[in-house]
Amino acid sequence: MKSIVAVVGGTFDELHAGHMKLIQTAFTIGDRILIGLSTDEFAMRSKRRRVNPYEVRKRRLVSLIDNSSWSRGKKYEIFPINDVYGPTIEIEDIDIIIVSVETFGGAIKINEERVRRGFRPLAIHVINMVETERGEKISSSEILRKLKDVWGRDI
């Protein structure tokens, strides 16, 4: 049986329940997981706010993954990404991309570029946003401003 290579990407600043759901889904679906982590430059361009340095975000991501029950026995790699595509347009042997409703458009762009390069398009698995108790999306910005905790609860 062929192993499934799943890909996920993001800035992953101030890890919260939405990030955890996205990453856990990738590990649930895939046998090997490729994680694109925004470089500091890409994060600043896309977020338009200060983010934790790449190495801090990577260390937190590794800690989350290595201390979870859902990652046991799974192989993963973290790649720095400078654009929405990351390794998806360089590595042909990827099967599925996991995105949120909010980032679905990026998966479409990735598939268009993969097809243009002669690669097969990726299956797209979309997860719903994780919401706060008031039905708002959980965001790193609200966590940084000390308005919400990582589970979306008011502080």
C-alpha positions in Angstrom: 0.0 0.0 0.0 1.3 3.4 -1.0 2.0 5.8 1.8 0.3 9.2 1.7 2.3 12.4 1.7 0.4 15.3 3.1 1.4 18.9 3.1 0.3 21.9 5.3 1.7 25.3 5.7 1.4 28.5 7.6 3.1 31.1 9.8 2.2 29.2 13.0 2.8 32.2 15.2 1.3 31.8 18.7 0.1 28.3 18.2 -3.6 28.0 18.9 -6.5 25.5 18.6 -6.9 26.3 14.9 -3.3 25.5 14.1 -3.5 22.4 16.2 -6.5 21.2 14.3 -4.8 21.8 10.9 -1.6 20.0 11.9 -3.4 17.1 13.6 -5.5 16.6 10.5 -2.4 16.4 8.4 -1.0 13.8 10.7 -4.2 11.9 10.7 -4.4 11.7 6.9 -0.8 11.4 6.0 1.9 8.9 6.6 4.6 11.5 5.9 3.9 15.2 6.5 5.6 18.2 4.9 5.1 21.4 6.8 5.8 24.7 5.2 6.7 27.3 7.8 6.8 31.0 6.7 10.2 32.6 6.8 10.4 35.9 8.8 10.3 37.9 5.5 7.3 36.1 4.1 5.5 36.3 7.4 6.0 40.0 7.6 4.8 40.5 4.0 1.7 38.4 4.5 0.8 39.3 8.1 1.8 42.9 8.1 2.7 42.7 11.8 5.6 41.4 13.8 5.8 37.7 14.3 8.0 35.6 16.5 11.3 34.7 14.7 11.4 31.6 12.5 13.5 29.5 14.9 11.1 30.3 17.8 8.1 29.3 15.7 9.8 26.2 14.4 10.9 25.1 18.0 7.3 25.5 19.2 5.9 23.6 16.2 8.4 20.7 16.8 7.5 20.6 20.5 3.8 20.5 19.7 4.3 17.6 17.2 6.8 15.6 19.2 4.7 15.8 22.4 1.4 14.8 20.7 -0.1 11.3 20.6 -1.3 11.8 17.0 2.2 12.1 15.5 3.6 8.9 16.9 5.3 6.8 14.2 4.8 9.5 11.6 7.7 11.1 9.7 7.6 14.9 9.1 9.8 17.6 7.7 9.6 21.4 8.2 10.5 23.5 5.3 11.0 27.3 5.3 8.7 28.9 2.7 9.0 32.3 1.1 5.7 32.1 -0.9 2.3 30.4 -0.9 3.8 27.4 -2.9 6.6 26.2 -0.7 7.7 22.7 -1.6 4.4 21.8 -3.3 5.7 23.0 -6.7 9.2 21.4 -6.3 8.3 18.0 -4.9 6.1 16.0 -7.2 5.3 13.1 -4.9 2.8 14.9 -2.7 -0.8 13.5 -2.5 -2.9 15.9 -0.4 -2.9 19.4 1.0 -4.7 20.3 4.2 -6.1 23.9 4.4 -8.6 25.9 6.3 -11.6 27.5 4.6 -9.7 30.8 4.8 -6.7 29.5 2.8 -8.6 27.3 0.3 -7.7 29.8 -2.5 -4.0 29.1 -1.9 -4.5 25.4 -2.5 -6.2 26.3 -5.9 -3.2 28.4 -6.8 -0.9 25.6 -5.9 -2.8 23.1 -8.0 -2.8 25.4 -11.0 1.0 25.8 -10.8 1.5 22.1 -10.3 -0.5 21.3 -13.4 1.4 24.0 -15.3 4.6 22.3 -14.3 3.3 18.8 -15.4 2.6 17.6 -11.8 -0.7 16.0 -10.9 -2.9 18.3 -8.7 -3.2 17.6 -5.0 -6.3 16.4 -3.3 -7.5 19.2 -1.1 -8.8 18.6 2.4 -10.5 21.6 3.9 -11.1 22.0 7.6 -13.5 24.4 9.2 -12.2 27.3 11.2 -12.0 26.8 14.9 -14.2 29.4 16.5 -14.2 31.2 19.8 -17.1 30.8 22.2 -18.7 33.8 20.5 -18.4 32.3 17.0 -15.4 34.3 15.9 -12.3 32.8 14.4 -9.4 32.2 16.7 -6.4 34.3 15.7 -2.8 34.8 16.8 -3.4 38.6 16.8 -6.1 38.3 19.5 -3.8 36.0 21.5 -0.9 38.4 21.3 -3.2 41.3 22.4 -4.1 39.1 25.4 -7.8 39.1 24.4 -8.1 35.4 24.0 -6.3 32.2 25.1 -5.1 29.6 22.7 -8.5 27.9 22.9 -10.4 31.0 21.9 -11.7 31.8 25.4 -11.9 35.4 26.6 -9.1 36.4 29.0 
